[in-house]
């Protein structure tokens, strides 16, 4: 905002003391009707430092003002950005335009005049061409006075497109994926090669008794439900191993084993009479049933006893 205010002030001051004759169909307009001025802000810059070129034109209401979008500059000067147009003041007929320019070589530069077109409103005939003169521009350099033969080089890219980091990263990812696949399928092959151990009928019964005891420990069974499950496991075991027929009670398999008989008595009491006293409980009953099953079978892989 301060820069625009300063530019407007400078252009206004230049306009007060400058007038440019214009030709319409070969006739000169009075200087009091059409005026134009240009100013540089600042007028002394460094190489590569942008500056503003402002142009002010004052014309009667019957003429429309059109500033050029792109300036015709020398090879040492370059316009950067689009033109900034201000609103025309209806009372005075003044309109301003600002251009952003950069100089790339040091020294005193003569900026070409700015050609502004004035059109009659409504448009009649050819437009009026105003060639607005621009003050000279002083461009300084930060290099030492004896520096010669130096040229501006093209800027380096923001990212160096070197392929080495990407190749190394892709190679590392490929190695990691290969190791992961190797260990995964190797473990799968080892698991497939292992012989699956199949439980015998009596070993399955032992697993069921241990699971029953664990359910009792965790409080998930009532005494009568425990007794029902215990009888069912034993009867299923006898039906699978000894061909037990339906209706034949488990008690018929006691065969003098007192501990096994006491476990069955406890099971009958909690199932039918809801009595639990006088015995060690479900854990002792399952232990007794496991011992009875083990006594009927030789455990797999049991070491032979020496003489």
One Martini backbone bead per residue (centre of mass of N, CA, C, O) as a GRO file, in nm:
protein
  307
    1UNK     BB    1   0.057   0.062  -0.021
    2UNK     BB    2   0.303   0.255  -0.006
    3UNK     BB    3   0.397   0.211  -0.298
    4UNK     BB    4   0.138   0.308  -0.440
    5UNK     BB    5   0.138   0.592  -0.315
    6UNK     BB    6   0.413   0.679  -0.423
    7UNK     BB    7   0.350   0.630  -0.723
    8UNK     BB    8   0.112   0.825  -0.742
    9UNK     BB    9   0.269   1.077  -0.659
   10UNK     BB   10   0.482   1.071  -0.884
   11UNK     BB   11   0.284   1.073  -1.122
   12UNK     BB   12   0.143   1.336  -1.045
   13UNK     BB   13   0.394   1.516  -1.058
   14UNK     BB   14   0.462   1.451  -1.357
   15UNK     BB   15   0.188   1.547  -1.483
   16UNK     BB   16   0.209   1.854  -1.417
   17UNK     BB   17   0.494   1.877  -1.612
   18UNK     BB   18   0.350   1.693  -1.844
   19UNK     BB   19   0.316   1.675  -2.205
   20UNK     BB   20   0.151   1.508  -2.489
   21UNK     BB   21   0.125   1.496  -2.805
   22UNK     BB   22  -0.157   1.437  -3.023
   23UNK     BB   23  -0.292   1.241  -3.296
   24UNK     BB   24  -0.589   1.314  -3.499
   25UNK     BB   25  -0.604   1.282  -3.813
   26UNK     BB   26  -0.341   1.489  -3.821
   27UNK     BB   27  -0.421   1.632  -3.548
   28UNK     BB   28  -0.368   1.841  -3.278
   29UNK     BB   29  -0.397   1.837  -2.948
   30UNK     BB   30  -0.446   1.985  -2.672
   31UNK     BB   31  -0.254   1.978  -2.383
   32UNK     BB   32  -0.500   2.015  -2.175
   33UNK     BB   33  -0.648   1.731  -2.257
   34UNK     BB   34  -0.367   1.567  -2.293
   35UNK     BB   35  -0.191   1.357  -2.057
   36UNK     BB   36   0.148   1.226  -1.976
   37UNK     BB   37   0.324   0.985  -1.756
   38UNK     BB   38   0.643   0.857  -1.619
   39UNK     BB   39   0.773   0.618  -1.364
   40UNK     BB   40   1.035   0.515  -1.138
   41UNK     BB   41   1.024   0.243  -0.880
   42UNK     BB   42   1.297   0.281  -0.869
   43UNK     BB   43   1.574   0.443  -1.052
   44UNK     BB   44   1.762   0.250  -0.860
   45UNK     BB   45   1.916  -0.071  -0.912
   46UNK     BB   46   1.970  -0.401  -0.910
   47UNK     BB   47   2.054  -0.687  -1.027
   48UNK     BB   48   1.738  -0.849  -1.030
   49UNK     BB   49   1.568  -0.606  -0.931
   50UNK     BB   50   1.265  -0.513  -0.887
   51UNK     BB   51   1.047  -0.277  -1.056
   52UNK     BB   52   0.843   0.013  -1.113
   53UNK     BB   53   0.616   0.107  -1.381
   54UNK     BB   54   0.453   0.415  -1.424
   55UNK     BB   55   0.132   0.519  -1.571
   56UNK     BB   56  -0.015   0.840  -1.669
   57UNK     BB   57  -0.352   0.937  -1.777
   58UNK     BB   58  -0.511   1.232  -1.925
   59UNK     BB   59  -0.860   1.252  -2.022
   60UNK     BB   60  -1.131   1.295  -2.158
   61UNK     BB   61  -1.447   1.155  -2.149
   62UNK     BB   62  -1.452   1.087  -2.472
   63UNK     BB   63  -1.205   0.902  -2.380
   64UNK     BB   64  -1.045   0.596  -2.404
   65UNK     BB   65  -0.827   0.394  -2.205
   66UNK     BB   66  -0.534   0.190  -2.326
   67UNK     BB   67  -0.323  -0.035  -2.204
   68UNK     BB   68  -0.066  -0.231  -2.223
   69UNK     BB   69   0.010  -0.561  -2.137
   70UNK     BB   70   0.285  -0.545  -2.304
   71UNK     BB   71   0.607  -0.460  -2.323
   72UNK     BB   72   0.855  -0.292  -2.518
   73UNK     BB   73   1.169  -0.430  -2.475
   74UNK     BB   74   1.470  -0.504  -2.405
   75UNK     BB   75   1.702  -0.757  -2.344
   76UNK     BB   76   1.768  -0.631  -2.039
   77UNK     BB   77   1.456  -0.644  -2.014
   78UNK     BB   78   1.178  -0.762  -1.787
   79UNK     BB   79   0.859  -0.870  -1.762
   80UNK     BB   80   0.676  -0.925  -1.450
   81UNK     BB   81   0.381  -0.981  -1.496
   82UNK     BB   82   0.098  -0.818  -1.482
   83UNK     BB   83  -0.093  -0.565  -1.522
   84UNK     BB   84  -0.185  -0.276  -1.319
   85UNK     BB   85  -0.508  -0.147  -1.288
   86UNK     BB   86  -0.674   0.141  -1.249
   87UNK     BB   87  -0.910   0.359  -1.174
   88UNK     BB   88  -1.103   0.585  -1.316
   89UNK     BB   89  -1.147   0.923  -1.280
   90UNK     BB   90  -1.427   1.108  -1.336
   91UNK     BB   91  -1.335   1.405  -1.282
   92UNK     BB   92  -1.025   1.396  -1.423
   93UNK     BB   93  -0.948   1.135  -1.613
   94UNK     BB   94  -0.760   0.947  -1.448
   95UNK     BB   95  -0.509   0.686  -1.530
   96UNK     BB   96  -0.345   0.382  -1.412
   97UNK     BB   97  -0.026   0.199  -1.454
   98UNK     BB   98   0.152  -0.113  -1.366
   99UNK     BB   99   0.493  -0.235  -1.385
  100UNK     BB  100   0.701  -0.526  -1.370
  101UNK     BB  101   1.061  -0.502  -1.360
  102UNK     BB  102   1.377  -0.639  -1.497
  103UNK     BB  103   1.732  -0.616  -1.467
  104UNK     BB  104   2.039  -0.794  -1.607
  105UNK     BB  105   2.212  -0.527  -1.639
  106UNK     BB  106   2.445  -0.298  -1.609
  107UNK     BB  107   2.358   0.044  -1.603
  108UNK     BB  108   2.225   0.257  -1.846
  109UNK     BB  109   1.877   0.272  -1.926
  110UNK     BB  110   1.658   0.278  -2.207
  111UNK     BB  111   1.329   0.310  -2.201
  112UNK     BB  112   1.081   0.248  -2.378
  113UNK     BB  113   0.807   0.363  -2.481
  114UNK     BB  114   0.465   0.403  -2.399
  115UNK     BB  115   0.179   0.268  -2.557
  116UNK     BB  116  -0.122   0.454  -2.576
  117UNK     BB  117  -0.468   0.419  -2.614
  118UNK     BB  118  -0.723   0.627  -2.775
  119UNK     BB  119  -1.081   0.627  -2.759
  120UNK     BB  120  -1.364   0.695  -2.886
  121UNK     BB  121  -1.694   0.792  -2.735
  122UNK     BB  122  -1.767   0.660  -2.966
  123UNK     BB  123  -1.622   0.482  -3.205
  124UNK     BB  124  -1.405   0.691  -3.414
  125UNK     BB  125  -1.188   0.578  -3.587
  126UNK     BB  126  -0.878   0.611  -3.499
  127UNK     BB  127  -0.659   0.580  -3.265
  128UNK     BB  128  -0.474   0.720  -3.010
  129UNK     BB  129  -0.116   0.756  -2.993
  130UNK     BB  130   0.077   0.725  -2.699
  131UNK     BB  131   0.414   0.828  -2.629
  132UNK     BB  132   0.560   0.745  -2.331
  133UNK     BB  133   0.806   0.863  -2.156
  134UNK     BB  134   1.104   0.730  -1.997
  135UNK     BB  135   1.312   0.723  -1.767
  136UNK     BB  136   1.608   0.653  -1.673
  137UNK     BB  137   1.802   0.360  -1.581
  138UNK     BB  138   1.973   0.246  -1.289
  139UNK     BB  139   2.220  -0.021  -1.278
  140UNK     BB  140   2.355  -0.219  -1.036
  141UNK     BB  141   2.635  -0.391  -0.884
  142UNK     BB  142   2.796  -0.633  -0.653
  143UNK     BB  143   3.043  -0.641  -0.801
  144UNK     BB  144   3.342  -0.588  -0.873
  145UNK     BB  145   3.507  -0.370  -1.079
  146UNK     BB  146   3.715  -0.614  -1.202
  147UNK     BB  147   3.479  -0.777  -1.308
  148UNK     BB  148   3.491  -1.021  -1.574
  149UNK     BB  149   3.310  -1.249  -1.764
  150UNK     BB  150   3.033  -1.258  -1.625
  151UNK     BB  151   2.760  -1.492  -1.587
  152UNK     BB  152   2.449  -1.594  -1.576
  153UNK     BB  153   2.312  -1.874  -1.445
  154UNK     BB  154   2.129  -2.135  -1.432
  155UNK     BB  155   1.917  -2.261  -1.231
  156UNK     BB  156   1.876  -2.492  -1.012
  157UNK     BB  157   1.711  -2.746  -0.923
  158UNK     BB  158   1.524  -2.834  -0.656
  159UNK     BB  159   1.567  -3.130  -0.765
  160UNK     BB  160   1.772  -3.403  -0.784
  161UNK     BB  161   1.759  -3.648  -1.051
  162UNK     BB  162   1.892  -3.879  -0.899
  163UNK     BB  163   1.883  -4.239  -0.915
  164UNK     BB  164   2.029  -4.372  -0.670
  165UNK     BB  165   1.833  -4.361  -0.424
  166UNK     BB  166   1.603  -4.519  -0.564
  167UNK     BB  167   1.754  -4.780  -0.626
  168UNK     BB  168   1.833  -4.846  -0.334
  169UNK     BB  169   1.544  -4.859  -0.222
  170UNK     BB  170   1.435  -5.081  -0.411
  171UNK     BB  171   1.645  -5.294  -0.331
  172UNK     BB  172   1.572  -5.309  -0.030
  173UNK     BB  173   1.276  -5.393  -0.067
  174UNK     BB  174   1.334  -5.656  -0.223
  175UNK     BB  175   1.496  -5.796   0.002
  176UNK     BB  176   1.278  -5.792   0.223
  177UNK     BB  177   1.062  -5.949   0.065
  178UNK     BB  178   1.235  -6.204   0.021
  179UNK     BB  179   1.279  -6.275   0.322
  180UNK     BB  180   0.985  -6.296   0.403
  181UNK     BB  181   0.909  -6.524   0.201
  182UNK     BB  182   1.114  -6.735   0.291
  183UNK     BB  183   1.026  -6.766   0.595
  184UNK     BB  184   0.731  -6.826   0.548
  185UNK     BB  185   0.757  -7.086   0.357
  186UNK     BB  186   0.942  -7.242   0.541
  187UNK     BB  187   0.747  -7.266   0.781
  188UNK     BB  188   0.525  -7.407   0.620
  189UNK     BB  189   0.689  -7.658   0.539
  190UNK     BB  190   0.758  -7.752   0.825
  191UNK     BB  191   0.462  -7.792   0.912
  192UNK     BB  192   0.387  -7.999   0.686
  193UNK     BB  193   0.611  -8.217   0.768
  194UNK     BB  194   0.473  -8.256   1.014
  195UNK     BB  195   0.332  -8.480   1.210
  196UNK     BB  196   0.011  -8.556   1.285
  197UNK     BB  197  -0.128  -8.597   1.588
  198UNK     BB  198  -0.331  -8.863   1.688
  199UNK     BB  199  -0.576  -8.929   1.893
  200UNK     BB  200  -0.695  -9.138   2.093
  201UNK     BB  201  -0.969  -9.235   2.259
  202UNK     BB  202  -0.845  -9.211   2.551
  203UNK     BB  203  -0.707  -8.932   2.503
  204UNK     BB  204  -0.967  -8.775   2.448
  205UNK     BB  205  -1.092  -8.828   2.727
  206UNK     BB  206  -0.873  -8.682   2.890
  207UNK     BB  207  -0.916  -8.401   2.760
  208UNK     BB  208  -1.210  -8.372   2.854
  209UNK     BB  209  -1.154  -8.388   3.162
  210UNK     BB  210  -0.968  -8.138   3.177
  211UNK     BB  211  -1.176  -7.935   3.066
  212UNK     BB  212  -1.383  -7.983   3.292
  213UNK     BB  213  -1.204  -7.889   3.528
  214UNK     BB  214  -1.161  -7.599   3.419
  215UNK     BB  215  -1.457  -7.513   3.426
  216UNK     BB  216  -1.488  -7.544   3.729
  217UNK     BB  217  -1.265  -7.342   3.819
  218UNK     BB  218  -1.419  -7.095   3.657
  219UNK     BB  219  -1.740  -7.123   3.723
  220UNK     BB  220  -1.925  -7.270   3.466
  221UNK     BB  221  -2.037  -7.489   3.680
  222UNK     BB  222  -2.250  -7.703   3.811
  223UNK     BB  223  -2.274  -7.989   3.980
  224UNK     BB  224  -2.487  -8.128   3.793
  225UNK     BB  225  -2.341  -8.056   3.524
  226UNK     BB  226  -2.084  -8.206   3.591
  227UNK     BB  227  -2.207  -8.491   3.620
  228UNK     BB  228  -2.317  -8.513   3.333
  229UNK     BB  229  -2.046  -8.477   3.183
  230UNK     BB  230  -1.895  -8.713   3.313
  231UNK     BB  231  -2.083  -8.941   3.217
  232UNK     BB  232  -2.059  -8.877   2.913
  233UNK     BB  233  -1.754  -8.928   2.879
  234UNK     BB  234  -1.745  -9.220   2.984
  235UNK     BB  235  -1.957  -9.345   2.792
  236UNK     BB  236  -1.812  -9.267   2.527
  237UNK     BB  237  -1.556  -9.427   2.585
  238UNK     BB  238  -1.691  -9.710   2.615
  239UNK     BB  239  -1.828  -9.714   2.335
  240UNK     BB  240  -1.554  -9.689   2.171
  241UNK     BB  241  -1.381  -9.928   2.317
  242UNK     BB  242  -1.627 -10.151   2.433
  243UNK     BB  243  -1.920 -10.137   2.311
  244UNK     BB  244  -2.132  -9.970   2.444
  245UNK     BB  245  -2.458  -9.976   2.527
  246UNK     BB  246  -2.748  -9.857   2.555
  247UNK     BB  247  -2.825  -9.840   2.916
  248UNK     BB  248  -2.544  -9.883   3.019
  249UNK     BB  249  -2.377  -9.835   3.293
  250UNK     BB  250  -2.083  -9.715   3.422
  251UNK     BB  251  -2.064  -9.888   3.688
  252UNK     BB  252  -1.997 -10.166   3.539
  253UNK     BB  253  -1.669 -10.062   3.518
  254UNK     BB  254  -1.525 -10.078   3.794
  255UNK     BB  255  -1.381 -10.347   3.897
  256UNK     BB  256  -1.268 -10.262   4.207
  257UNK     BB  257  -1.243  -9.947   4.182
  258UNK     BB  258  -1.274  -9.731   4.437
  259UNK     BB  259  -1.210  -9.450   4.326
  260UNK     BB  260  -1.404  -9.469   4.087
  261UNK     BB  261  -1.658  -9.528   4.257
  262UNK     BB  262  -1.660  -9.260   4.421
  263UNK     BB  263  -1.693  -9.076   4.175
  264UNK     BB  264  -1.969  -9.191   4.088
  265UNK     BB  265  -2.121  -9.132   4.351
  266UNK     BB  266  -2.084  -8.826   4.337
  267UNK     BB  267  -2.230  -8.789   4.068
  268UNK     BB  268  -2.506  -8.901   4.162
  269UNK     BB  269  -2.563  -8.700   4.394
  270UNK     BB  270  -2.548  -8.428   4.221
  271UNK     BB  271  -2.771  -8.516   4.012
  272UNK     BB  272  -3.014  -8.620   4.214
  273UNK     BB  273  -2.958  -8.508   4.533
  274UNK     BB  274  -2.771  -8.256   4.571
  275UNK     BB  275  -2.495  -8.384   4.688
  276UNK     BB  276  -2.147  -8.297   4.836
  277UNK     BB  277  -2.075  -8.451   5.068
  278UNK     BB  278  -1.796  -8.662   5.152
  279UNK     BB  279  -1.602  -8.516   4.932
  280UNK     BB  280  -1.362  -8.361   4.721
  281UNK     BB  281  -1.490  -8.334   4.436
  282UNK     BB  282  -1.446  -8.268   4.102
  283UNK     BB  283  -1.136  -8.295   4.094
  284UNK     BB  284  -1.119  -8.578   4.219
  285UNK     BB  285  -1.302  -8.715   4.010
  286UNK     BB  286  -1.128  -8.660   3.755
  287UNK     BB  287  -0.871  -8.794   3.858
  288UNK     BB  288  -0.994  -9.080   3.893
  289UNK     BB  289  -1.079  -9.116   3.594
  290UNK     BB  290  -0.796  -9.085   3.471
  291UNK     BB  291  -0.665  -9.321   3.625
  292UNK     BB  292  -0.850  -9.541   3.511
  293UNK     BB  293  -0.777  -9.502   3.210
  294UNK     BB  294  -0.467  -9.539   3.240
  295UNK     BB  295  -0.490  -9.838   3.357
  296UNK     BB  296  -0.599  -9.946   3.057
  297UNK     BB  297  -0.336  -9.797   2.938
  298UNK     BB  298  -0.064  -9.732   2.742
  299UNK     BB  299   0.135  -9.489   2.722
  300UNK     BB  300   0.261  -9.295   2.489
  301UNK     BB  301   0.607  -9.317   2.507
  302UNK     BB  302   0.688  -9.493   2.734
  303UNK     BB  303   0.931  -9.580   2.927
  304UNK     BB  304   1.132  -9.836   2.993
  305UNK     BB  305   1.185 -10.042   3.243
  306UNK     BB  306   1.412 -10.159   3.434
  307UNK     BB  307   1.540 -10.428   3.626
   0.00000   0.00000   0.00000
